[in-house]
Amino acid sequence: MEAPLTPDGLEAVLREVGRRRYHDRHPFHRRLHGGGCTRVEVQAWALNRYLYQAAIPRKDATILARMDDPALRRAWRQRIIDHDGEADGEGGIARWLHLTDALGLDRELVVSGRAALPATHFAVEAYVRFCATRPLLETIASSLTELFSPKVIGERVSGMLAHYDFVDERALTYFTARPPQAERDVVFALNYVRRHATTVEAQQAVVDALVFKTGVLWAQLDALWHGYVTGQLPPGAWAPHVDGVWT
């Protein structure tokens, strides 16, 4: 960038980042939505993705703690409630566990995170650390992957229900509940970025933040592909027992 973009111009650049880099383009996602995954691959995806879902309230809490404006905090804290719920058994994390339960995964194992891929741990913690250390504008911009998620969620629900007889609508309640929340959140975050990223430096920083976040999501799918499609599992990852039972 040689000169600051208009807010519409900046938004167009951000949307182009998603078009080129969002993880719906990853071959694992296409395999998952198209019915090409084995049951084991779907289980591995759900188990590893739980680690990311469970980290979302933590990263949002780090962002919230850095906000001086009470109005901004009030708006942002709804994200934590969406995932943690107001009580046990509520919220997005609990709904994700409906999926892992339906897939026959041991809940304690899923929640512990000890069987997740090392790359999943690294990617998730890199995102939390980014939101704890980077300027507020960049951390808010990193959430703009939500611009692209509602469409992908629709494809995921229809594809999984069509192709996998081991999931049903109840198992997928996380995805059916999420789109209106994401749409609300992205309106807020996009408006914030449009208002505050007014210099070349700030605009480049928010674009870079979104590129970073798409990389976090992409890296998790790379690890799943390497581990469960090509069969190169690292030590300690969720793996088949010699008798064929997955634990």
C-alpha positions in Angstrom: 0.0 0.0 0.0 1.3 3.4 -1.0 -1.6 5.4 0.4 -4.4 4.6 2.8 -7.4 2.7 1.4 -10.9 3.9 1.9 -12.9 1.8 4.4 -14.6 0.0 1.5 -11.2 -0.6 -0.2 -9.8 -2.1 3.0 -12.8 -4.3 3.4 -12.4 -5.6 -0.2 -8.7 -6.5 0.6 -9.8 -8.3 3.7 -12.4 -10.3 1.8 -9.9 -11.2 -0.8 -7.6 -12.6 1.9 -10.5 -14.9 2.9 -11.2 -15.9 -0.7 -7.6 -16.9 -1.2 -6.6 -18.2 2.2 -9.6 -19.3 4.3 -9.4 -23.0 5.2 -12.5 -24.0 3.2 -9.9 -24.3 0.3 -7.9 -26.9 2.2 -8.2 -30.5 0.8 -9.2 -31.9 4.3 -12.2 -29.6 4.4 -13.2 -30.6 0.9 -12.8 -34.2 1.9 -14.8 -33.7 5.0 -17.7 -31.9 3.4 -17.8 -34.1 0.3 -18.1 -37.4 2.3 -14.6 -38.6 1.6 -13.5 -38.8 5.2 -13.5 -42.1 7.1 -15.2 -42.2 10.5 -11.7 -42.1 12.1 -10.8 -39.0 10.2 -14.0 -37.3 11.3 -13.3 -38.3 14.9 -9.8 -37.0 14.7 -11.0 -33.7 13.3 -13.6 -33.3 16.0 -11.2 -34.2 18.8 -8.5 -31.8 17.6 -10.9 -29.0 16.7 -12.2 -29.1 20.3 -8.9 -27.7 21.4 -9.4 -24.6 19.2 -13.0 -24.2 20.3 -12.1 -24.4 24.0 -9.4 -21.7 23.5 -11.8 -19.2 22.0 -13.1 -17.8 25.3 -9.5 -17.6 26.6 -8.3 -15.5 23.7 -11.4 -13.4 23.9 -10.8 -12.8 27.6 -7.2 -11.6 26.9 -8.7 -9.2 24.4 -11.4 -8.0 26.8 -8.8 -7.4 29.5 -7.0 -4.9 27.2 -10.1 -2.8 26.4 -10.4 0.5 28.2 -13.8 1.4 26.9 -16.7 -0.1 28.9 -19.0 -0.1 25.8 -16.4 -2.1 23.9 -16.0 -4.6 26.7 -19.8 -5.0 26.9 -20.0 -5.9 23.2 -17.0 -8.2 23.3 -17.9 -10.2 26.4 -20.9 -11.7 24.6 -18.4 -13.8 22.6 -17.2 -15.4 25.8 -20.8 -16.1 26.9 -21.5 -17.6 23.4 -18.9 -20.3 23.9 -18.9 -20.8 27.7 -22.6 -20.4 28.2 -24.2 -19.0 31.3 -24.1 -22.4 33.1 -22.7 -25.9 32.8 -24.0 -27.6 29.6 -24.6 -24.4 27.8 -22.7 -22.6 25.1 -20.7 -23.5 22.0 -18.1 -25.6 23.8 -20.9 -27.8 25.3 -22.5 -28.1 21.9 -19.1 -29.2 20.4 -19.0 -32.0 23.0 -22.4 -33.2 21.6 -20.5 -33.9 18.4 -17.6 -35.7 20.0 -20.0 -37.7 22.2 -22.0 -38.7 19.1 -18.8 -39.8 17.4 -18.1 -42.1 20.3 -15.1 -40.3 21.7 -14.3 -40.4 25.4 -15.3 -37.0 26.8 -12.6 -36.9 29.4 -10.0 -37.6 26.7 -11.3 -34.9 24.4 -11.5 -32.2 27.1 -8.0 -33.1 28.4 -6.5 -32.3 25.1 -3.7 -34.8 25.7 -4.4 -36.8 22.5 -4.5 -33.8 20.2 -1.8 -33.4 17.6 1.2 -31.3 18.6 0.6 -29.0 15.7 -2.9 -28.3 17.0 -1.5 -27.3 20.4 1.1 -25.0 18.8 -1.4 -23.4 16.4 -4.1 -22.8 19.1 -1.6 -21.4 21.6 0.0 -19.2 18.9 -3.5 -17.6 18.4 -4.1 -17.0 22.1 -0.6 -15.5 22.4 -1.1 -13.3 19.4 -4.3 -11.9 21.0 -2.5 -11.3 24.3 0.5 -9.5 22.8 -0.5 -7.7 19.6 -2.2 -4.2 19.5 -5.9 -4.3 20.1 -6.7 -3.3 16.5 -4.8 -6.3 15.2 -6.4 -8.8 17.6 -9.9 -7.6 16.6 -9.0 -7.9 12.9 -7.8 -11.4 13.5 -11.4 -12.4 14.3 -12.6 -11.4 10.9 -12.3 -15.0 9.6 -16.0 -14.9 10.8 -16.6 -13.0 7.5 -16.3 -16.4 5.8 -17.6 -18.9 8.3 -21.4 -18.8 7.9 -21.2 -20.1 4.3 -18.8 -22.8 5.1 -20.8 -23.9 8.1 -23.9 -24.3 5.9 -21.9 -26.5 3.5 -20.5 -28.5 6.4 -23.9 -29.3 7.9 -25.5 -30.3 4.6 -22.5 -32.3 3.5 -22.0 -34.2 6.8 -25.7 -35.0 7.1 -25.8 -36.2 3.5 -22.7 -38.3 3.7 -22.2 -39.6 7.3 -24.8 -41.8 8.9 -22.9 -41.6 12.2 -23.9 -37.9 12.8 -27.3 -36.3 13.1 -28.8 -32.9 13.6 -28.3 -32.9 17.3 -24.6 -33.8 16.9 -24.3 -30.7 14.7 -26.0 -28.2 16.9 -22.8 -26.2 17.3 -22.9 -25.4 13.6 -26.7 -24.6 13.4 -26.4 -22.2 16.4 -23.2 -20.5 15.3 -24.0 -18.5 12.1 -26.2 -15.7 13.7 -23.6 -15.3 16.4 -20.8 -15.0 13.8 -22.7 -12.6 11.7 -23.4 -10.3 14.7 -19.7 -10.5 15.8 -18.4 -9.8 12.3 -20.5 -6.7 11.9 -19.0 -5.3 15.1 -15.4 -6.2 14.4 -15.6 -5.1 10.8 -17.0 -1.7 11.7 -14.3 -1.3 14.3 -11.5 -2.1 11.8 -13.0 0.2 9.2 -13.2 3.1 11.7 -9.7 2.6 13.3 -7.5 1.3 10.5 -7.0 4.6 8.7 -3.2 4.8 8.0 -1.2 2.6 5.6 0.6 1.1 8.6 -2.6 0.2 10.4 -4.3 -1.2 7.4 -1.3 -3.4 6.5 -1.3 -4.6 10.1 -4.9 -5.6 10.1 -4.5 -7.4 6.8 -1.4 -9.2 8.2 -3.5 -10.2 11.3 -6.1 -11.8 9.2 -3.5 -13.6 7.1 -2.0 -14.9 10.4 -5.4 -16.2 11.6 -6.1 -18.0 8.3 -2.7 -19.6 8.8 -3.7 -20.8 12.3 -6.7 -22.5 10.8 -4.9 -23.9 7.8 -2.1 -25.3 9.9 -4.5 -27.4 12.0 -5.9 -29.0 8.8 -2.4 -29.6 7.5 -1.6 -31.6 10.7 -4.8 -33.6 10.4 -4.0 -34.5 6.8 -0.5 -35.5 7.6 -1.5 -37.5 10.6 -4.7 -39.2 9.6 -4.9 -39.2 5.8 -1.3 -40.0 5.0 -0.9 -41.9 8.3 2.2 -40.0 9.7 1.1 -39.8 13.3 3.4 -38.2 15.9 3.9 -39.8 19.3 1.1 -39.3 21.8 -1.6 -38.4 19.2 -4.9 -40.1 19.1 -4.0 -43.4 17.3 -5.4 -46.9 16.5 -4.6 -49.6 19.0 -3.2 -52.8 17.6 -6.6 -54.5 17.8 -8.2 -51.8 15.7 -10.0 -50.1 18.6 -9.4 -46.3 18.7 -8.6 -44.9 22.1 
